[in-house]
Amino acid sequence: MKRVAILAMGGTIAMVPAPGGGVVPALGADDLVKALPDLDAAITARTVRTLPSPSIGFADLVALADAVREEIAAGADGIVVTHGTDTIEETAIFLDLTVPGDTPVVVTGAMRPPASPGADGPANLFAAVKVATSEDARGLGVLVVMSDEVHGARFVRKGHTSSTGAFASPGFGPLGLVVEGEPRLRGFPRVGLTVPIGPKVEDIRVGLVTVALGDDGGLLRCAAPAFDGVVLAGLGAGHVPADMVPLVAEVAARIPVVLASRTGSGSVLRQTYGYPGSERDLLDRGLVHAGFLDPAKARVLLHLLLADGADRDRVTEAFDHYR
Ligand code: ASP
């Protein structure tokens, strides 16, 4: 019988009504497991955090990655992490980058709290356990299972505030589905980049700055001095207004600046546009190409690299895995 370790981090899947109104995280892994039907798997449950996911930070992710590695070392055949959906995509890429090996690691959550009609937590947890015990899930990297869809950590995004079908992998689609309780996976293998969790992981600060129409760089100008690196969520295929270019170049000369896109899908381009502020112009000025990583995921990768003392060449090389 396969052994699955369930690690709880909080989120809506673990929330109950609070006396003052609204729902707050309160349930632990043991409580969540009670919602599962009998399964052909030995389940262990461990509560790592009981947090709403907007309050999860890098120290919590380090604790989670340690717990995942411990469970794998102790013989788990698969891991399921329950997590708030707001930042699930960042936690998924963090684990993808820091937990090597082929053991399935599946992150799931819920859009509706347990006490609401049609709560989706139990179905998502069930599907996640099924995927975590599937031989076909081995080697695909960290997965996010929501609404019977199986998404790769490098692609998945939350794209809706409240729908139970809030998750998608724009431009690529899910790596598989759970059909009648059985995983049907057609995904391609993980990228395979692993970054050690460096000693500065709790100190490094990487800013995420979104560029907008008429932007004169005011936000970047204020933000840059406070950060060790910046991800620029550029317009379109990786662009900024011409007036912003001198400032972007100045910041990129001092700290790594990764160029991503605010569009939500597709890769930053490399060689199409030639105007001031275009992707060609910015890459020539030393910005690092984010590849297919969206801004939030690019920020996690840059954070891990800087915490491990990576220089600009290593940062560029790491992002090249996602071209
Ligand atoms: N705000 C919640 C959280 O991320 C949303 C959820 O879990 O669905 O913790």
Residues whose N, C-alpha, C, O or C-beta is under 5 A from the ligand:
A	BS01	LIG	G11 T12 I13 L51 P52 S53 P54 H83 G84 T85 D86 T87 G109 A110 M111
